[in-house]
């Protein structure tokens, strides 16, 4: 794609993904995570659903991720090894 456009109403591009059994694709289409991009707003012929994630390990990183549009998924225990 030379140019791409972010899809706001994902219902308009569902036919491009007909038959796909990908959780990633359907999560984007349902607005759960990720975005769909198309080659044309009026007549999309191809689409992409890039998956980007952010692993924030402190409050500052989480704040930056949210400012960039990432959504909090879940908290988990992590460990930092000092001196490396």
Beta strands, then each sheet from edge to edge (+ up, - down):
strand 1: 5-6
strand 2: 37-38
strand 3: 47-48
sheet 1: 1+ 2- 3+
end
